[in-house]
Amino acid sequence: MKVVALLLSTVCLLDAKVSWKSALNQKLNWYGSPEARELAKKVMLYQRDNGGWPKNQDFSRAIDTVGLKELTQQRSNLKDTTFDNGATYTPLKFLTRVWQAQPSPEIETSLHRGIAFLLTSQYDNGGWPQRPYSSGYSLHITYNDGAMIGVMSFLRDLKNDSITFLREDEKSSIMKALNLGLDCILQTQIYINGKPTVWCAQHDAKTLLPAKARSYEHPSLSGAESAGIVRYLMAIKKPSSKVLKSINGAITWFREKQINGIRVIKKDGDKTIVKDKNSPPLWARFSDLKTGQPIFSGRDGIIKSSIKEIEAERRNGYAWYIRNPRSILKDYDRDR
């Protein structure tokens, strides 16, 4: 609580010049600046008592005295701590850079608490949920929007960093967590006819099977989330034969399922598909587990075969076609 009191007494209440969205894209010397340290104080004010952060927060916005009081009261709210939309591991990544530029006891305490939250949120099978203190689909092992891979990438980078605040017990726990996480990735990869393909956006925390999330997010083969997983696997130094098999299986699937000759455009504010033989390949966000064909769904939860069959709100408010695997295939071919 002393750290909280100190933050409350010294935090800058004005808007930051650097937006939160660009806070991780600054030159290294900026992270030692007074502005970066002030932004770090704001970031820490949003940290909950369990060490996690809520999502979709603009830490760079101005905070008045009412806002400070609300943030203090919200510290005990554990249910909104999450890894969705970059929450928790992104603030930790920023605080790490600020600490590396100029070590601070307050920042170091926040980092240790945040890392403890990451580690204790992991399941025994190696997976991470979207929201550890929630219910329903948020407790599934969540690859959706990069949740689990975001956590693992942060921990891996932290472990490999030469400038570190980590204690020996944390280093050991992080190594164990990464090994368990890798095992979970390999175990959740979907096999079809005995061959490894890709992953679902979320998997049941107990059975590891593909699982449903929101009404329009069915158990399926996920192009977007799988691209992030393969990117993580491809960065492993001296990969095992199991990892190589996993990567090669996913790459084969990406090649087989790429969609050529179409382009997604907006006509009068509405998404539609047009033929374009010169368009780079696309992939469906979701594909049927049995047929491998693209699937689409509105809030009614009924699976359709094209985006024109679902309501405009879901058609235009969701990325049904993705491009992520393009760079994966390019890098894979380059490194062969």
N, C-alpha and C positions, 0 to 999 in steps of 0.2 A: 504493500500500500504506500510505502514511502516513495517508491518510483512513480506511482500514479500522482501523488501529491506534487512531486517535483515537476512532472510534465504539465500538470494543470497550472502551475505557477509560472512556467516559462514558455509555454507554447505560443507561437505567433498566431494571432487571430486573423491575419489578413490572407487574401488569396495568394497562393504561391505563383511566382512568375513562370515556373516550369510546371506544365500540367502533369497530372498523375499518369496519363496515358503515355507520355514521353519520358517519364522519370527513369526508365531503364535504358534509354537511348542516348544518354548524355556522354560527354567525354569523361575519361576516368578522373581527371583533376576536379571535376565539378562535385563529385561525391564527398569531397573534403571541405566544400564551401559552407558558409553559414546558412545559405538557402536550403541546401540538401539536409543539413542537420535539423533545421526547423521543420522541414517536411517529414523527416523521420519522427519527430516528436508527435506530429499529427497522426502518422501511421500507427504509432504505439498506443495512442488514445483509443483507437478502435479495437484493439486486441482484447478479446474476452478473457475471463478468469481461467478458462481451460487452455489458453495459449493459442486458440484459433482466431480467425477473422470472418466476418460476414462478407458476402459477395456484393459486387456492383457498387462499391463505395468510391467517391471521388475525394481522396485524401488531400488534394490540393486546394479544395474550396475553403472559404473563410469559415471560421467557427466563432460564434458569439457566445456570451456567457450562458445563454439558455442551451445552446448546443453542447457546451462543455458539461453542463449538469446532466443532460440527457445521455451523453456518452458514458459518464460515470455510472449512471443508473443501469445502463445496458451491459455493463461489463459482466454481470452475472447471468446474462442470457446465453445459454450454451447451445440452444437449438438452432441458432442461425449460423453457427460456425460450419464452414464448408470448404470443399476444394473445387467447387463448381465455378466456372468462368474465371479461373485463375486465382480464386480466393486463397488466402493463407500462404501458399508457397510463393506467390508474387510479392506480397509485402515482405516476406522473409528474405527473398532475393535482393530486394532494394535495401533492406536494413543491413544485410551482409556487406554490400558494397560501401555503404556509409561507414560501417565499423572498420572495414579494411582501410579506408582512407584516413580515418581518425578514430581509434578505439575509444569506446565509451562504456562505462559500467552499466548505464541504463539500457543502452542498445543491446549489450551482451546479455543482460538478464532477459530481455524480450526475446532474443534469439534462442536462448536455451529453452524458454517456455514454449516457443513455437515449435521447435524441433521435437520436444517431448510430446506435443500434441500430434505431430505427424506420426511418430513412432507408436504411440499408444492407440492410434486410430486404425492401425493395420490389423487385419484379421490374421488368425493363426495360419490360414492357407496362403497368406501373402498378398491378398487383395486389399484395396482401399475402397471404402464407400464414398458416396458423394457428400453425405452429411452424417457424421458419426453419431450425433445426438438426435437423430430424426426417426422416421418410420417409413413404411411403404417402400416404394422403389428407390428412395434415396439411400437405402441400406444395401442395395445391390453392389457388387463389385463394379465400379463405374469407370469405363473408358470414355464415356460420352464427354465431348468438349474437352478432352485431354486431361480429365481430373487425375486419374491414377498415374498416367505417364508424366504429368506435370510435377507431381510429388516426387516420383522416382528420379526424374531428370534433375530436379533441384538437389536432392540428396546426393546423387552421383557427382554433380559438379562440386558440391560442398566437400565431399570426401576427397576429391582430387585436387582441391585448391591448396596452394602452398601457403597462403596467408590465412590462418584459421584460428578461431577461438574455441574449437571443439575440444572437449575433454576426451581422455582415452576411452572412457566408458561409452561416450557418444559415438566415437569412431567405430567401436566394436558393434554397437547396436545398429548403426547405419549400414554397416557391411552385411549384417545378418538380415536386415530389412530388405536390402536390395537383392540379396540372393533369394529370399522368400518371394519377393515380388516377381523376379524373373521366372521362378518355378510356376507361379500363378499364371503368368502370361502364356507360358508354354502349355500349361494344362487347360487353359480356356480356349486355346485356338481350336476352331471348328474343323473337324475332319469330315470329308465327304468321300465316300467310296474308298476309304483308307488313306486319303491324301489330305495333308494340311492345307487349309484355305486361309481365311481371315478370322475376324472376331466380331462378336455382337457389340453393340454400344454399351451394354451392361449384361452382367452374368449373375446368376443367383449365388448369393454368398455361401450357401451350403452345398448345393449340387454342382455348382460351376457351369450349369447349362445356360444357354442364351435366355434372357429374361425380358419381359415387357416393362416399359417405363410409362410415359404418358400415353394417352389413348391413341395417338398417331405414331408412337414409337414401338413397333412390334419386335418380337424376337426375330432377328434377321442377320444377314451378313452386312456389316457396315463398312462402306468404302472410306469414309472420312476418318473415323476413329482408328481404323486399321492402319491407315497411312502413318499416323503418329506413332503407333506401336512399332511398326517396321522401322521407322526412322530411329527410334530408341535402340532397337536390336542391332541395327547396322552400325551403330556407334560403339558397340562392345568390342574391346580389344581382345584379340585371341579368342574368338567365339568358339563354343563347343560344337560338336557335330549336331546336337539337338537344336541349338540356336540357328545354325546354318540351314538345317532342314526346315525350320520354321520360316526363316526369311525367304528361302527359295520357293516354298509352297505359296506364300503370300504373293510373291512377285509373279508367279505363274498365274495365280488367280487374277491379279490386276491386269495382266496382259490379255487374258481370256475375256474379261468382263468390261474392257474399255469400250465405250460407245463412240463410234465415229460418224461423221457426217451430219451432226445436229448442233444447234446452238440455242441457248436460252436467251430470249429477249423479252423486253417489256413493251407491250403495245397498249397504248392508252392506260398505262399504269397497271397492266395485268400481265403476268408472266405467261409466255407461250413458247412452244418449241417450233423452230423452223429448220428446214434442211439447209445445210451448208457444208459442201464437200471439203472446203478449205479450213474448217474449224478444227482446232486441236481436240484431242479426245477428252471425253468426260466420263465420269463414273456416277452411278446411282448412289445416293446417300444410303439407301437400304435395298437389299436384294433378298428375295425369297429363299428360305433355307433349303427347300427341296428343288425348286426349279432354277434358282439362280437368277431369275428375272427381276427387274426393278419393280419395287412396290411403293405405293403412295397411299396416304390415309389422311382423312380429315378428323375432326374432333369426335365424329361418331364412331371412330375405331374400325370402320369397314375398309378392308384393303382393296385398293383399285390399281389398275394397270397403267394409268397415266395421270399427270398432274391436272389435266383439264377436267377430270372426273371428281376432283375434290373441291370444297368450297374456296372462294377467293381469298378468304382470310388466311387459311393454311397454305394455299398455293403460293401466295405472295409473301407470307411471313416465315418461310422456312427454306433452308437450302436443300432442295431435293436432288440437285446434281452438284457434284464437287469436282475439283481439279487437283486436289492434293497428291494423288498418286503419280502425277506427271514427273515431279521433281524426284520422287522416290525411284522411279524407273530410270531416269536420267543418271542419277548418282550410282545406282546399282550397275548400270552398263559401263559407266566410266571407271568404276573400281574393279571391274572384272579383269 
